[in-house]
Amino acid sequence: MSLRQMEYFLTVVQEASFTRAADALHVTQPALSHQLKALEKSVGGPLLERLSRGVRLTPMGRAFLPHAELAVRSAARARRAARATAGAEGGELHVATLHSLAVGGLPDVFARWTAAHPRVLLLLHEYATADALEEAVQRGTADLAVGPEPAGRPGTVIPVGEEEIVLVVPFDDRFAGRTTVTLPELADRPWIRCAMEPVVHGERFLDRVCGQAGFRPRTAVWTEHTSTAVRMAAAGVGVCTAPAHLVRGAVGEDCVVLSPERAWKRPVTVYARVPPTGAAAAFVDLLRDTWPAPGATGPSEDCVAPAAPAL
């Protein structure tokens, strides 16, 4: 079994066709078929079922797939790490993160990185939830992940700072002249909910905190992305929750940001399956230097669990 055979296997799965895979790999179709047959002989059974139109994975192939993905991606990371350690100026760095951090927290970090390391290509992988982010790191999709502290402790976990969750209302809201609000004051308001909302101890975050305040939030709109929810709130559709850095730094025009009396905060970390070296280590240092210092004023609300799916 060779790395090249696994790369060929993954390309066939991705293209769902031997013909398209051979074109993508710049090899002949007989050569591709020969390598796949050798791989199947090595693992002891068929990995792909040849159909009249395309291919599909066998049960053995489905079991083999995630391990092949991890092996190929680990090899790519090893090459990048070796180049970075050797002082190579080029190459690429794969960074995985959550949608809200990609929109609100990382643009300044990326701008500083590209100015300092113009020949190192950044590839950003965005995920909707912290669980999906952690799973991607375990599969070897990225060199680094930026997000809430992972539940599974995938390897190296480095604290970066905090993110604050705030409330968003339009400029003409009756609370627009204030900076803080209590949740009971919002009991009669419609809410914009997001599929990326955290689940804390088996309960959605907003249901949990509003229940602790004595009411159940009335949902007016469900959205897929937090940035959409913020724009809906700015238009007056209802109140929404969102990370402060996303609202203030990216999509928060024409709206007012309110903080609950007890601030909602959670830690932000950068983590990886192996200790960062070279370009990855330099990115971690830049991220920690750029991120706002933790410990801002106001008590922290303990129901925002570090390992919960992200807003």
Secondary structure as the mmCIF struct_conf table of DSSP 4:
data_model
#
loop_
_struct_conf.conf_type_id
_struct_conf.id
_struct_conf.beg_label_comp_id
_struct_conf.beg_label_asym_id
_struct_conf.beg_label_seq_id
_struct_conf.end_label_comp_id
_struct_conf.end_label_asym_id
_struct_conf.end_label_seq_id
HELX_RH_AL_P HELX_RH_AL_P1 LEU A 3 GLU A 15
TURN_TY1_P TURN_TY1_P1 ALA A 16 ALA A 16
BEND BEND1 SER A 17 SER A 17
HELX_RH_AL_P HELX_RH_AL_P2 PHE A 18 LEU A 25
TURN_TY1_P TURN_TY1_P2 HIS A 26 HIS A 26
BEND BEND2 VAL A 27 VAL A 27
HELX_RH_AL_P HELX_RH_AL_P3 GLN A 29 VAL A 43
TURN_TY1_P TURN_TY1_P3 GLY A 44 GLY A 44
BEND BEND3 GLY A 45 GLY A 45
STRN STRN1 LEU A 48 LEU A 51
TURN_TY1_P TURN_TY1_P4 SER A 52 ARG A 53
STRN STRN2 GLY A 54 LEU A 57
HELX_RH_AL_P HELX_RH_AL_P4 PRO A 59 THR A 85
TURN_TY1_P TURN_TY1_P5 ALA A 86 GLY A 87
BEND BEND4 GLU A 89 GLU A 89
STRN STRN3 GLU A 92 LEU A 98
HELX_RH_AL_P HELX_RH_AL_P5 HIS A 99 GLY A 104
TURN_TY1_P TURN_TY1_P6 GLY A 105 GLY A 105
BEND BEND5 LEU A 106 LEU A 106
HELX_RH_AL_P HELX_RH_AL_P6 PRO A 107 ALA A 116
TURN_TY1_P TURN_TY1_P7 PRO A 118 ARG A 119
BEND BEND6 VAL A 120 VAL A 120
STRN STRN4 LEU A 121 TYR A 127
BEND BEND7 ALA A 128 THR A 129
HELX_RH_AL_P HELX_RH_AL_P7 ALA A 130 ARG A 139
TURN_TY1_P TURN_TY1_P8 GLY A 140 GLY A 140
BEND BEND8 ASP A 143 ASP A 143
STRN STRN5 LEU A 144 GLY A 147
BEND BEND9 PRO A 148 PRO A 148
HELX_LH_PP_P HELX_LH_PP_P1 GLU A 149 PRO A 150
BEND BEND10 ALA A 151 GLY A 152
BEND BEND11 GLY A 155 GLY A 155
STRN STRN6 THR A 156 PRO A 170
TURN_TY1_P TURN_TY1_P9 PHE A 171 ASP A 172
BEND BEND12 ASP A 173 ASP A 173
TURN_TY1_P TURN_TY1_P10 ARG A 174 GLY A 177
BEND BEND13 THR A 179 THR A 179
STRN STRN7 THR A 180 VAL A 181
HELX_RH_3T_P HELX_RH_3T_P1 LEU A 183 LEU A 186
TURN_TY1_P TURN_TY1_P11 ALA A 187 ASP A 188
BEND BEND14 ARG A 189 ARG A 189
STRN STRN8 PRO A 190 CYS A 194
TURN_TY1_P TURN_TY1_P12 ALA A 195 MET A 196
STRN STRN9 VAL A 199 VAL A 200
TURN_TY1_P TURN_TY1_P13 HIS A 201 GLY A 202
STRN STRN10 GLU A 203 ARG A 204
HELX_RH_AL_P HELX_RH_AL_P8 PHE A 205 GLN A 212
TURN_TY1_P TURN_TY1_P14 ALA A 213 GLY A 214
STRN STRN11 ARG A 218 THR A 223
BEND BEND15 GLU A 224 HIS A 225
HELX_RH_AL_P HELX_RH_AL_P9 THR A 226 ALA A 234
TURN_TY1_P TURN_TY1_P15 ALA A 235 GLY A 236
BEND BEND16 VAL A 237 VAL A 237
STRN STRN12 VAL A 239 VAL A 239
STRN STRN13 CYS A 240 PRO A 243
HELX_RH_AL_P HELX_RH_AL_P10 ALA A 244 LEU A 246
HELX_RH_PI_P HELX_RH_PI_P1 VAL A 247 VAL A 251
TURN_TY1_P TURN_TY1_P16 GLU A 253 ASP A 254
STRN STRN14 CYS A 255 PRO A 260
BEND BEND17 GLU A 261 ARG A 262
STRN STRN15 ALA A 263 ALA A 263
STRN STRN16 TRP A 264 ALA A 272
BEND BEND18 ARG A 273 VAL A 274
HELX_RH_AL_P HELX_RH_AL_P11 GLY A 278 THR A 290
BEND BEND19 TRP A 291 TRP A 291
HELX_LH_PP_P HELX_LH_PP_P2 PRO A 292 ALA A 293
BEND BEND20 PRO A 294 PRO A 294
BEND BEND21 THR A 297 GLY A 298
HELX_LH_PP_P HELX_LH_PP_P3 PRO A 299 PRO A 299
STRN STRN17 SER A 300 SER A 300
HELX_LH_PP_P HELX_LH_PP_P4 GLU A 301 GLU A 301
TURN_TY1_P TURN_TY1_P17 ASP A 302 CYS A 303
BEND BEND22 VAL A 304 VAL A 304
TURN_TY1_P TURN_TY1_P18 PRO A 306 ALA A 307
BEND BEND23 ALA A 308 ALA A 308
HELX_LH_PP_P HELX_LH_PP_P5 PRO A 309 ALA A 310
#
